[in-house]
Amino acid sequence: MSERTIIRINHFNLFYDQFHALKDICLEIPEKQVTAMIGPSGCGKSTLLRSINRMNDLIDTVRITGQILVDDQPIYDKGLNLVSFRKKVGMVFQRPNPFPLSVYENVAFGPRLHMKLTKKELHGRVQQSLEDVDLWSDLKDSLDISALDLSGEQQQRLCIARLLAVSPEVLLMDEPCSALDPNATQRVEELIRDLKNDYTIVIVTHNMAQAARVSDQTAYFYLGEVVEIGPTEKIFTTPSKKETEDYITGRFG
Amino acid sequence: MNFLKHRWNDIVEYVMEKVIFLAGIISIAFVVLIFIFLLKEGLSLFKTYSPFSFLFGLSWYPISHPPKFGVVPLFLGSIVVTLGAILIAVPLGVGAAIYIAEVAPRWLREILKGLVEFLAAIPSIVLGFIGLVTLVPIVKEVFGLPTGLTALSGAIMLAFMAMPTIVSIMEDALTAVPESYRAGAVALGATKWQMIWRVLLPAASSGILAAIMLGIGRVIGETMAVMMITGNAARIPTSITQPVRTMTATIAAEMGEAVQGSEHYFALFGIGILLFCITFLINFTASFFIKRKR
């Protein structure tokens, strides 16, 4: 397992208008591991996740200070090529959001934007991506059906496949299982553990058991600050801060 | 006292129920009666004139001997003007709707939406009049025609009448596309234009088609303004820069001079049936697309 740091967050602050949502965040995220961000609602974990993909750019009132570096490249620099950056850092959302297109077109969406591929290469990429999320065998004969007709779990897998198709390095997941039933959740967690071999994963979750099951490193957030970060095993067995322990044992949150 | 009050309430309840029932029945009855009347008058033509010559006849000479009631030139007139209007209004309308819904800053969006509704509020006869004094001379100049009263002038003016319908329905359809599609596309590295073209337009496609169909419905039913500026020559158009006469304009222009109960009179109602069928088909298609969206 490599220990190279791929994402470095340096004294990062974020304001929604006057509200100070993220306070002086410093975090390092190692390559090809799963980093979980936990904490009560409104603690800023989703905001930080969205900041790593610059999705907060869609909101007018957001102001930031500090920097986030991905592969040592400062992503809040003016000169950043947002398009190729977002190709490298993909995002899975809370509710599966496949486009209202066919299964095939959903997966082909990213490659069509970023790569000049022949029909055959494109098809190969779509197949590979669907295989990686274990959808190929179920859907190989129904690539033409609308993605909206799939089950919730299949939709979420499809959304992951859609990212994999552009060969990202980092996958950001914002509570990817919160709209799924327990069995589907378990299977998607297995998928996350598989994906870790090839991708760096940052996952935001409300479900502490999930954080414990899938992650290597866990960060506990409270009121816009990182309270504690460390190996998941340590955070869940012998946290060094009292607040972390209170949250994890369910006394709070 | 209390007992009386109850009875009073019961009476009010009973009366109101009947009044509302009556109002509902009357509006339905009117529609049915109009439809029956239209059919009765229109179909009377076919007692003396063959339906085939009516539908496929190439000339409309209601006062020749024998009169000719071939609806083809009028039908083609309507089609040319409508198609022309749609070809102009759809690209402009789509562009305007995308700009209002996705690109314009919030303050400008509200102003533009207001202006589009303002355009819808201009009476069509006023637009027709403005068209007659401004557009018609321009068309005459630009194309070097003997007259500016052509299908093209009608099409351009009708495009402006159809625009508000197209823009506002399409804008609604685009705004109704879930935010998650936008986020998904942007997160995959799509530019704004790629997001609009590859995700928003397909997602809103049924609303867009409905907007176009309703725009067509608006155009094909328009009468007075078209009559003022298309030149009113009931012949088969071979080019968009010729005068044409639409079905609606024919009814409006000739109803006054047709003797009630004459063949000519029935023929005008026959045109009415044809128009009714066309608009019904268009509205039906539009509501099909709107329903499919839900």
Interface residues (C-beta under 8 A of the other chain):
Chain A: N53 M55 L58 L82 V83 S84 F85 R86 K87 G90 M91 F93 R95 N97 P98 F99 P100 L101 F109 G110 R112 L113 H114 C159 R162 L163 V166
Chain B: P178 S180 Y181 R182 A183 G184 A185 V186 A187 L188 G189 A190 T191 Q194 R198 V199 P202 A203
